Amino acid sequence: MSISKLTAKKILKSVGGDRISESAALELAETLNAYAYSIAKKAVKLARHAKRKTVQKSDIELAR
């Protein structure tokens, strides 16, 4: 599962963007996906370090 260009466009519109280019939507989607992947990877490491299989909200918060 990843953030799509359409979702990125919706985000940009929700903060006031009137017209959004395809390249801007694609760049935001790629940036958000990379950021989310990085956070998720850190959160999983934190959960494993705590000897848990379940990733918790606190792991996500610490990973940010």
Phi and psi in radians as a Rosetta constraint file:
Dihedral C 1 N 2 CA 2 C 2 CIRCULARHARMONIC -2.551 0.35
Dihedral N 2 CA 2 C 2 N 3 CIRCULARHARMONIC 2.935 0.35
Dihedral C 2 N 3 CA 3 C 3 CIRCULARHARMONIC -1.408 0.35
Dihedral N 3 CA 3 C 3 N 4 CIRCULARHARMONIC 2.194 0.35
Dihedral C 3 N 4 CA 4 C 4 CIRCULARHARMONIC -1.536 0.35
Dihedral N 4 CA 4 C 4 N 5 CIRCULARHARMONIC 2.950 0.35
Dihedral C 4 N 5 CA 5 C 5 CIRCULARHARMONIC -1.080 0.35
Dihedral N 5 CA 5 C 5 N 6 CIRCULARHARMONIC -0.663 0.35
Dihedral C 5 N 6 CA 6 C 6 CIRCULARHARMONIC -1.091 0.35
Dihedral N 6 CA 6 C 6 N 7 CIRCULARHARMONIC -0.755 0.35
Dihedral C 6 N 7 CA 7 C 7 CIRCULARHARMONIC -1.109 0.35
Dihedral N 7 CA 7 C 7 N 8 CIRCULARHARMONIC -0.721 0.35
Dihedral C 7 N 8 CA 8 C 8 CIRCULARHARMONIC -1.077 0.35
Dihedral N 8 CA 8 C 8 N 9 CIRCULARHARMONIC -0.718 0.35
Dihedral C 8 N 9 CA 9 C 9 CIRCULARHARMONIC -1.083 0.35
Dihedral N 9 CA 9 C 9 N 10 CIRCULARHARMONIC -0.742 0.35
Dihedral C 9 N 10 CA 10 C 10 CIRCULARHARMONIC -1.085 0.35
Dihedral N 10 CA 10 C 10 N 11 CIRCULARHARMONIC -0.694 0.35
Dihedral C 10 N 11 CA 11 C 11 CIRCULARHARMONIC -1.098 0.35
Dihedral N 11 CA 11 C 11 N 12 CIRCULARHARMONIC -0.832 0.35
Dihedral C 11 N 12 CA 12 C 12 CIRCULARHARMONIC -1.089 0.35
Dihedral N 12 CA 12 C 12 N 13 CIRCULARHARMONIC -0.703 0.35
Dihedral C 12 N 13 CA 13 C 13 CIRCULARHARMONIC -1.167 0.35
Dihedral N 13 CA 13 C 13 N 14 CIRCULARHARMONIC -0.619 0.35
Dihedral C 13 N 14 CA 14 C 14 CIRCULARHARMONIC -1.191 0.35
Dihedral N 14 CA 14 C 14 N 15 CIRCULARHARMONIC -0.351 0.35
Dihedral C 14 N 15 CA 15 C 15 CIRCULARHARMONIC -1.794 0.35
Dihedral N 15 CA 15 C 15 N 16 CIRCULARHARMONIC 0.218 0.35
Dihedral C 15 N 16 CA 16 C 16 CIRCULARHARMONIC 1.962 0.35
Dihedral N 16 CA 16 C 16 N 17 CIRCULARHARMONIC -0.005 0.35
Dihedral C 16 N 17 CA 17 C 17 CIRCULARHARMONIC -1.213 0.35
Dihedral N 17 CA 17 C 17 N 18 CIRCULARHARMONIC 2.177 0.35
Dihedral C 17 N 18 CA 18 C 18 CIRCULARHARMONIC -1.448 0.35
Dihedral N 18 CA 18 C 18 N 19 CIRCULARHARMONIC -0.861 0.35
Dihedral C 18 N 19 CA 19 C 19 CIRCULARHARMONIC -2.184 0.35
Dihedral N 19 CA 19 C 19 N 20 CIRCULARHARMONIC 2.315 0.35
Dihedral C 19 N 20 CA 20 C 20 CIRCULARHARMONIC -2.147 0.35
Dihedral N 20 CA 20 C 20 N 21 CIRCULARHARMONIC 2.157 0.35
Dihedral C 20 N 21 CA 21 C 21 CIRCULARHARMONIC -1.301 0.35
Dihedral N 21 CA 21 C 21 N 22 CIRCULARHARMONIC 2.726 0.35
Dihedral C 21 N 22 CA 22 C 22 CIRCULARHARMONIC -1.063 0.35
Dihedral N 22 CA 22 C 22 N 23 CIRCULARHARMONIC -0.681 0.35
Dihedral C 22 N 23 CA 23 C 23 CIRCULARHARMONIC -1.187 0.35
Dihedral N 23 CA 23 C 23 N 24 CIRCULARHARMONIC -0.609 0.35
Dihedral C 23 N 24 CA 24 C 24 CIRCULARHARMONIC -1.189 0.35
Dihedral N 24 CA 24 C 24 N 25 CIRCULARHARMONIC -0.750 0.35
Dihedral C 24 N 25 CA 25 C 25 CIRCULARHARMONIC -1.116 0.35
Dihedral N 25 CA 25 C 25 N 26 CIRCULARHARMONIC -0.731 0.35
Dihedral C 25 N 26 CA 26 C 26 CIRCULARHARMONIC -1.129 0.35
Dihedral N 26 CA 26 C 26 N 27 CIRCULARHARMONIC -0.756 0.35
Dihedral C 26 N 27 CA 27 C 27 CIRCULARHARMONIC -1.113 0.35
Dihedral N 27 CA 27 C 27 N 28 CIRCULARHARMONIC -0.754 0.35
Dihedral C 27 N 28 CA 28 C 28 CIRCULARHARMONIC -1.123 0.35
Dihedral N 28 CA 28 C 28 N 29 CIRCULARHARMONIC -0.751 0.35
Dihedral C 28 N 29 CA 29 C 29 CIRCULARHARMONIC -1.063 0.35
Dihedral N 29 CA 29 C 29 N 30 CIRCULARHARMONIC -0.791 0.35
Dihedral C 29 N 30 CA 30 C 30 CIRCULARHARMONIC -1.127 0.35
Dihedral N 30 CA 30 C 30 N 31 CIRCULARHARMONIC -0.706 0.35
Dihedral C 30 N 31 CA 31 C 31 CIRCULARHARMONIC -1.138 0.35
Dihedral N 31 CA 31 C 31 N 32 CIRCULARHARMONIC -0.801 0.35
Dihedral C 31 N 32 CA 32 C 32 CIRCULARHARMONIC -1.125 0.35
Dihedral N 32 CA 32 C 32 N 33 CIRCULARHARMONIC -0.701 0.35
Dihedral C 32 N 33 CA 33 C 33 CIRCULARHARMONIC -1.122 0.35
Dihedral N 33 CA 33 C 33 N 34 CIRCULARHARMONIC -0.732 0.35
Dihedral C 33 N 34 CA 34 C 34 CIRCULARHARMONIC -1.128 0.35
Dihedral N 34 CA 34 C 34 N 35 CIRCULARHARMONIC -0.732 0.35
Dihedral C 34 N 35 CA 35 C 35 CIRCULARHARMONIC -1.128 0.35
Dihedral N 35 CA 35 C 35 N 36 CIRCULARHARMONIC -0.792 0.35
Dihedral C 35 N 36 CA 36 C 36 CIRCULARHARMONIC -1.102 0.35
Dihedral N 36 CA 36 C 36 N 37 CIRCULARHARMONIC -0.720 0.35
Dihedral C 36 N 37 CA 37 C 37 CIRCULARHARMONIC -1.079 0.35
Dihedral N 37 CA 37 C 37 N 38 CIRCULARHARMONIC -0.760 0.35
Dihedral C 37 N 38 CA 38 C 38 CIRCULARHARMONIC -1.084 0.35
Dihedral N 38 CA 38 C 38 N 39 CIRCULARHARMONIC -0.786 0.35
Dihedral C 38 N 39 CA 39 C 39 CIRCULARHARMONIC -1.119 0.35
Dihedral N 39 CA 39 C 39 N 40 CIRCULARHARMONIC -0.779 0.35
Dihedral C 39 N 40 CA 40 C 40 CIRCULARHARMONIC -1.078 0.35
Dihedral N 40 CA 40 C 40 N 41 CIRCULARHARMONIC -0.743 0.35
Dihedral C 40 N 41 CA 41 C 41 CIRCULARHARMONIC -1.084 0.35
Dihedral N 41 CA 41 C 41 N 42 CIRCULARHARMONIC -0.766 0.35
Dihedral C 41 N 42 CA 42 C 42 CIRCULARHARMONIC -1.139 0.35
Dihedral N 42 CA 42 C 42 N 43 CIRCULARHARMONIC -0.703 0.35
Dihedral C 42 N 43 CA 43 C 43 CIRCULARHARMONIC -1.114 0.35
Dihedral N 43 CA 43 C 43 N 44 CIRCULARHARMONIC -0.699 0.35
Dihedral C 43 N 44 CA 44 C 44 CIRCULARHARMONIC -1.134 0.35
Dihedral N 44 CA 44 C 44 N 45 CIRCULARHARMONIC -0.727 0.35
Dihedral C 44 N 45 CA 45 C 45 CIRCULARHARMONIC -1.056 0.35
Dihedral N 45 CA 45 C 45 N 46 CIRCULARHARMONIC -0.730 0.35
Dihedral C 45 N 46 CA 46 C 46 CIRCULARHARMONIC -1.113 0.35
Dihedral N 46 CA 46 C 46 N 47 CIRCULARHARMONIC -0.744 0.35
Dihedral C 46 N 47 CA 47 C 47 CIRCULARHARMONIC -1.114 0.35
Dihedral N 47 CA 47 C 47 N 48 CIRCULARHARMONIC -0.756 0.35
Dihedral C 47 N 48 CA 48 C 48 CIRCULARHARMONIC -1.146 0.35
Dihedral N 48 CA 48 C 48 N 49 CIRCULARHARMONIC -0.677 0.35
Dihedral C 48 N 49 CA 49 C 49 CIRCULARHARMONIC -1.069 0.35
Dihedral N 49 CA 49 C 49 N 50 CIRCULARHARMONIC -0.606 0.35
Dihedral C 49 N 50 CA 50 C 50 CIRCULARHARMONIC -1.446 0.35
Dihedral N 50 CA 50 C 50 N 51 CIRCULARHARMONIC 0.135 0.35
Dihedral C 50 N 51 CA 51 C 51 CIRCULARHARMONIC 1.044 0.35
Dihedral N 51 CA 51 C 51 N 52 CIRCULARHARMONIC 0.701 0.35
Dihedral C 51 N 52 CA 52 C 52 CIRCULARHARMONIC -2.082 0.35
Dihedral N 52 CA 52 C 52 N 53 CIRCULARHARMONIC 2.615 0.35
Dihedral C 52 N 53 CA 53 C 53 CIRCULARHARMONIC -1.628 0.35
Dihedral N 53 CA 53 C 53 N 54 CIRCULARHARMONIC -0.353 0.35
Dihedral C 53 N 54 CA 54 C 54 CIRCULARHARMONIC -1.634 0.35
Dihedral N 54 CA 54 C 54 N 55 CIRCULARHARMONIC 2.175 0.35
Dihedral C 54 N 55 CA 55 C 55 CIRCULARHARMONIC -1.419 0.35
Dihedral N 55 CA 55 C 55 N 56 CIRCULARHARMONIC 2.233 0.35
Dihedral C 55 N 56 CA 56 C 56 CIRCULARHARMONIC -1.909 0.35
Dihedral N 56 CA 56 C 56 N 57 CIRCULARHARMONIC 2.910 0.35
Dihedral C 56 N 57 CA 57 C 57 CIRCULARHARMONIC -0.935 0.35
Dihedral N 57 CA 57 C 57 N 58 CIRCULARHARMONIC -0.719 0.35
Dihedral C 57 N 58 CA 58 C 58 CIRCULARHARMONIC -1.107 0.35
Dihedral N 58 CA 58 C 58 N 59 CIRCULARHARMONIC -0.552 0.35
Dihedral C 58 N 59 CA 59 C 59 CIRCULARHARMONIC -1.157 0.35
Dihedral N 59 CA 59 C 59 N 60 CIRCULARHARMONIC -0.723 0.35
Dihedral C 59 N 60 CA 60 C 60 CIRCULARHARMONIC -1.117 0.35
Dihedral N 60 CA 60 C 60 N 61 CIRCULARHARMONIC -0.773 0.35
Dihedral C 60 N 61 CA 61 C 61 CIRCULARHARMONIC -1.068 0.35
Dihedral N 61 CA 61 C 61 N 62 CIRCULARHARMONIC -0.750 0.35
Dihedral C 61 N 62 CA 62 C 62 CIRCULARHARMONIC -1.213 0.35
Dihedral N 62 CA 62 C 62 N 63 CIRCULARHARMONIC -0.539 0.35
Dihedral C 62 N 63 CA 63 C 63 CIRCULARHARMONIC -1.261 0.35
Dihedral N 63 CA 63 C 63 N 64 CIRCULARHARMONIC -0.388 0.35
